């Protein structure tokens, strides 16, 4: 069973990658008082988190100063793989809570074979705005999408499903 984490007042929260485009591994990382938690996730999960945070933050007053882009803290040691992400916002304290659940294998009936670990990261509105902006840049830094099908374009070429494989882009 993997470890669960509760960091109610992070001093560092970011997303980043390791590896070249097309082979990048995405990470979500949070730290509080020297304790660093690094979780692996998919590019689509980072993109969905960024979009959701952007929607929530657009309804709030803009933060005064955004911290500069936060890089991953080295060494990057993955705790577990993310299965799901949830975000809540407490208006009275202007604090976000990012709740992350571990991806666990399931049996034939779809029942989990183990109890999923959970990580909770509490962050300020300013920290989450910086995470959203940095996360958007991390997602955009990869391979550009095909204008027809949206799949990543490889430097070697791309057989587009929308063209039924009859032409390489």
Residue pairs with C-beta under 8 A, 6 or more apart in sequence:
1 114
1 115
1 117
2 79
2 80
2 102
2 117
3 79
3 80
3 117
4 117
4 118
4 119
5 37
5 79
5 117
5 118
5 119
5 120
5 121
6 119
6 120
7 30
7 31
7 32
7 35
7 37
7 119
7 120
7 121
7 122
8 32
8 120
8 122
9 32
9 122
10 30
10 31
10 32
10 121
10 122
10 123
10 127
11 31
11 32
11 33
12 29
12 30
12 31
12 32
12 36
12 70
12 73
13 28
13 29
13 30
13 31
13 70
13 98
13 121
13 123
13 127
13 128
13 131
14 28
14 29
14 30
14 69
14 70
14 71
14 72
14 131
14 134
15 26
15 27
15 28
15 29
15 46
15 49
15 131
15 134
15 135
15 138
16 26
16 27
16 29
16 71
16 72
16 138
17 24
17 25
17 26
17 27
17 138
17 141
17 142
18 24
18 25
18 27
18 72
18 76
19 25
21 141
21 142
21 143
22 142
22 143
22 152
22 154
24 43
24 142
25 40
26 40
26 41
26 42
26 43
26 45
26 46
26 138
27 38
27 39
27 40
27 41
27 72
27 76
27 78
28 38
28 39
28 41
28 46
28 82
28 100
29 36
29 37
29 38
29 39
29 72
29 73
29 76
30 36
30 37
30 98
30 119
30 121
30 123
31 37
31 73
36 73
36 77
37 79
37 119
37 121
38 72
38 73
38 76
38 77
38 78
38 79
39 78
39 79
39 80
39 81
39 82
39 100
39 119
40 78
40 80
40 81
40 82
41 81
41 82
41 85
42 82
43 139
43 142
45 82
45 85
46 135
46 138
46 139
47 135
47 139
48 85
49 85
49 87
49 98
49 132
49 135
50 132
50 135
50 136
50 139
52 87
53 87
53 128
53 129
53 131
53 132
53 135
54 132
54 136
56 87
56 89
57 125
57 128
57 129
57 132
60 94
60 125
62 129
63 125
63 126
63 129
64 126
65 126
66 126
66 129
66 130
66 133
67 126
67 127
67 130
69 130
69 133
69 134
69 137
70 130
70 131
70 134
79 117
79 119
80 102
80 103
80 117
81 102
81 103
82 100
82 101
82 102
82 103
83 101
83 102
83 103
83 104
83 116
84 100
84 101
85 98
85 99
85 100
85 101
86 98
86 99
86 100
86 101
87 96
87 97
87 98
87 99
88 96
88 97
88 99
89 95
89 96
89 97
90 96
90 97
94 124
94 125
95 122
95 123
95 124
95 125
96 122
96 123
96 124
96 125
96 127
96 128
97 120
97 121
97 122
97 123
98 120
98 121
98 123
98 128
99 118
99 119
99 120
100 118
100 119
100 120
100 121
101 116
101 117
101 118
102 116
102 117
102 118
103 116
104 112
104 113
104 114
104 115
104 116
105 112
105 113
105 114
106 112
106 113
107 113
123 131
142 152
143 152
143 153
143 154
144 152
144 153
145 151
145 152
145 153
146 152
146 153
146 158
146 160
146 162
146 169
148 160
148 162
148 163
148 169
149 160
149 161
149 162
151 158
151 160
151 161
152 158
153 169
157 168
157 169
158 168
158 169
159 165
159 168
160 167
160 168
160 169
163 169
